[in-house]
Amino acid sequence: MAQQAPRAWDIDKGITDPARFFALLPTVFPQATLFFVEGSPAKDVVRCYKQYASPGPFLPGKDAFLGLSWGFRCSASPVFFQALSELGKRYHDDDHRGIGDHLSLYEGDRQLFHWHDSFANAFMLDGSLPESTVAALAKPFGCRYGRGRFLGESGSSLTSA
């Protein structure tokens, strides 16, 4: 009998500070190789995504309707996340859409997390990640976390139900 993969983790709504979030990513996910964003980011953020662009397919698939958004594939590096952290200082609270709507982080072709409507909703993380990794991202923001309670697979290869 094949062993079933662990259910995805989720972190509850409450991460609303893009600057702090992006500053944490290189420490929490040092193994990350690719970052994907979909949406209609601000022009200065688009320049950043283009600067760190990495050729290849858009692995998460498109989440947006009617093709009204852009998709970017970027190399995940500490320098890239530092640049996003700096830009995140301009796009906080209700202006977080300047960063983009849907975020995904990968290690190779393994999806580490997918965040539909970033900075406004809960999000899903790979169920095989250790709890300490999930806690390292959730606790600085005072967010609860646990095994997935989401249904559906919007832009995600993560399973939860």
C-alpha positions as CSV (number, residue, x, y, z in Angstrom):
1,M,0.0,0.0,0.0
2,A,1.4,3.4,-1.0
3,Q,2.0,5.9,1.7
4,Q,-0.2,8.9,1.5
5,A,1.4,12.3,1.4
6,P,0.8,14.5,4.4
7,R,-2.0,17.1,4.1
8,A,-0.8,20.6,3.2
9,W,-0.1,23.1,6.0
10,D,-2.0,26.4,6.1
11,I,-1.2,29.6,7.8
12,D,-4.2,31.7,8.8
13,K,-4.9,35.1,7.4
14,G,-2.8,37.8,9.1
15,I,0.4,38.2,7.2
16,T,-0.1,41.7,5.9
17,D,3.4,43.2,5.9
18,P,5.2,42.4,2.6
19,A,8.5,43.9,3.8
20,R,8.7,41.6,6.8
21,F,7.4,38.6,4.8
22,F,10.0,38.9,2.0
23,A,12.8,39.5,4.5
24,L,12.0,36.2,6.2
25,L,11.8,34.0,3.1
26,P,15.6,33.4,2.5
27,T,15.9,32.2,6.1
28,V,12.8,30.2,6.3
29,F,13.2,28.7,2.8
30,P,17.0,28.7,2.0
31,Q,16.4,25.8,-0.5
32,A,14.0,27.8,-2.7
33,T,15.0,28.2,-6.3
34,L,12.0,29.8,-8.0
35,F,9.4,32.4,-7.2
36,F,6.2,33.0,-9.2
37,V,3.8,35.9,-9.1
38,E,0.7,36.5,-11.0
39,G,-1.4,39.7,-11.0
40,S,-1.0,43.3,-12.0
41,P,1.9,44.6,-9.9
42,A,3.0,48.2,-9.8
43,K,5.5,49.4,-12.4
44,D,8.5,49.5,-10.0
45,V,7.7,45.9,-8.9
46,V,7.4,44.8,-12.5
47,R,10.9,46.1,-13.1
48,C,12.2,44.1,-10.1
49,Y,10.5,40.9,-11.5
50,K,12.0,41.5,-14.9
51,Q,15.5,42.1,-13.4
52,Y,15.4,38.7,-11.6
53,A,13.5,36.8,-14.3
54,S,14.3,33.2,-14.9
55,P,13.3,31.6,-18.2
56,G,11.0,28.6,-18.2
57,P,7.4,27.6,-17.8
58,F,5.0,29.2,-15.3
59,L,4.7,26.1,-13.0
60,P,1.7,27.1,-10.8
61,G,-0.6,27.6,-13.8
62,K,-2.7,30.7,-14.2
63,D,-5.1,31.7,-11.4
64,A,-6.5,34.9,-12.8
65,F,-9.6,35.1,-15.0
66,L,-9.7,36.4,-18.5
67,G,-6.0,36.7,-18.9
68,L,-6.0,40.2,-17.4
69,S,-2.9,39.6,-15.3
70,W,0.8,39.0,-15.8
71,G,2.9,36.1,-14.7
72,F,6.5,36.3,-13.7
73,R,9.0,33.5,-13.0
74,C,12.0,34.7,-10.9
75,S,15.1,33.2,-9.4
76,A,14.6,32.9,-5.7
77,S,17.7,34.4,-4.0
78,P,18.4,36.5,-0.9
79,V,19.2,39.5,-3.1
80,F,15.8,39.2,-4.9
81,F,13.9,38.9,-1.7
82,Q,15.8,41.8,-0.2
83,A,14.7,43.9,-3.2
84,L,11.1,42.8,-2.7
85,S,11.3,43.5,1.0
86,E,12.4,47.1,0.1
87,L,9.5,47.5,-2.4
88,G,7.2,45.9,0.2
89,K,7.7,49.0,2.4
90,R,5.7,51.0,-0.2
91,Y,3.0,48.4,-0.7
92,H,1.4,47.5,2.6
93,D,-2.1,47.5,4.2
94,D,-4.6,47.8,1.4
95,D,-2.0,48.7,-1.2
96,H,-0.3,45.2,-1.1
97,R,-1.7,44.4,-4.6
98,G,1.3,46.4,-5.9
99,I,3.3,43.3,-5.2
100,G,1.0,41.0,-7.1
101,D,-2.0,38.8,-6.4
102,H,-0.9,35.2,-6.3
103,L,2.5,34.1,-5.1
104,S,4.2,30.7,-5.3
105,L,7.6,29.5,-4.1
106,Y,9.4,26.4,-5.5
107,E,12.4,24.2,-4.9
108,G,13.0,22.9,-8.4
109,D,9.6,21.6,-9.4
110,R,8.4,21.1,-5.8
111,Q,5.9,23.7,-4.8
112,L,6.8,25.0,-1.3
113,F,3.8,27.3,-1.0
114,H,1.0,28.9,-2.9
115,W,-0.8,32.0,-1.8
116,H,-3.9,33.0,-3.6
117,D,-4.7,36.7,-2.9
118,S,-1.5,37.3,-1.1
119,F,-1.4,39.4,2.1
120,A,-5.2,39.2,2.2
121,N,-5.9,35.5,2.9
122,A,-4.6,32.3,4.5
123,F,-2.2,30.3,2.4
124,M,-1.1,26.7,1.8
125,L,2.4,25.1,2.2
126,D,3.7,21.8,1.2
127,G,2.6,19.1,3.8
128,S,6.1,17.5,3.9
129,L,7.7,20.7,5.3
130,P,8.6,20.3,8.9
131,E,6.4,22.1,11.4
132,S,9.3,24.2,12.5
133,T,9.5,25.8,9.0
134,V,5.8,26.6,9.0
135,A,6.1,28.0,12.5
136,A,9.1,30.2,11.5
137,L,6.9,31.9,9.0
138,A,3.7,32.1,11.0
139,K,4.8,33.1,14.5
140,P,6.5,36.4,13.6
141,F,3.1,37.6,12.4
142,G,1.1,36.1,15.3
143,C,-0.7,33.8,12.9
144,R,-2.1,30.3,13.7
145,Y,-1.1,27.4,11.5
146,G,-2.1,23.8,11.1
147,R,-2.8,21.0,8.7
148,G,-4.7,22.1,5.6
149,R,-8.3,23.1,5.9
150,F,-8.7,24.3,2.4
151,L,-10.5,22.6,-0.4
152,G,-9.6,23.0,-4.1
153,E,-6.4,23.5,-5.9
154,S,-6.4,27.0,-7.2
155,G,-2.9,27.4,-8.8
156,S,-1.6,24.8,-6.4
157,S,-0.2,21.3,-6.6
158,L,-0.7,21.1,-2.8
159,T,-3.3,18.8,-1.4
160,S,-5.3,19.5,1.7
161,A,-8.5,17.5,1.9
